[in-house]
Amino acid sequence: MKWTLADVWGILAFFLMMTGIAGLSWEIFREDGWGGRVLGGTWQAVASKPLVMLPVLVGGVAIFVFATRGRLAVGKGHPFSDTIVYALMALGLYFIYRWLS
């Protein structure tokens, strides 16, 4: 089997993105992780001052409307999708470094 540089880069990019997604999931869902702290802080804010949730509610409705009308869909080669790929790859490198050290 003849490997090209594009094949190797594709496998490396896939591995880094999957590592980034796994690391991000681990940090969000683990005990005392980011998700628990954010949701706990949000719940405390809602319980004490319900109007704090208004911007979150408006943002959630806006994202829902954009997603259902197809405005969040991006095509191949779009700068937004490239940014997401490179951000996940950077997260993958970060978590690999963190797990190995």
N, C-alpha and C positions, 0 to 999 in steps of 0.2 A: 504494500500500500504506500503510495507516494503522498507524503504530507507537504502541504504548502504552508507558507507563513500565515496565510489567511485562516487556514484550518486550526493552526496552533493558537492564533490570537482569538478565534471564536471560542475554542474550548476554554482558554484561560479567562476570557470575559465572562462566559457562562458560569464557571467555577467561582469567580469573584462575586458575581451578582448573587448566586445562590448562597454563598457564605455571608454576604451582606444582609440578605433577607433573613437567614437563619439567626444571625447575631442580633439583628434588630428585633425579631420576634422573641428571642430569649430575653433581651433587656426589657421589653415591654411586659411580657407575661410572667416573668419569674416573680417569686415572692419578694416583696419590697422593691419591685422594679419601677421603671418609669411610668408604666400604665397605672399602677396602683397609686403612685404619688400624685399623678395628674388628676385622676378621677377622684381621689380622696380630697385633694385641694379644691377641685371644682364642686364636689358635693358639700364641703364646708362652706364655700362661698354662696352656693345656692340656698343652703339652709339659713345662713345669716342675712344675706342680701340677695333676694331673688332677681333683682334687675341686672345683676352681674351677668346672668345667663342670656340676656337679650342679644348681645353681639354674637354669641355662639349660636343661638337659634337662627338669627338672620343669616349668618354664614352658612349654616347647615342647609337652610332652605335654598340659598343661592347656589350652592354646590349641587343640590338635588335637581334644581331646574336646569342648570348647565349640563349636567350628566344626562338627563332625560331628553334634552334637545340636541344632543350630539356635539356640544361645543367643547367638551373636554377630550374628545377623541382626536388624536393626532396621528398623522401618517408617518411612514418610514422616512427617516432623514429630517424630521422636524426638530428644531432646536430644543423644544421642551422634552421630547422623548430621549434625545441624546443626553440631555442634562440628567434625566432620571437614571439612565444606564450608567453614566460616569459616577453619579453620586452613590449608586449601589455598589459599584466596583470599589470606590474609595472606602465605603463602609466595610466591604469585604476585607480589604487590606488592613484596615484598623482592627477589626475583630481577630483576624489571623495573628497580627502582631500582639494583640492583647492576650489571646489564648496561649500563645507560645512563650510569652515572657512571664 
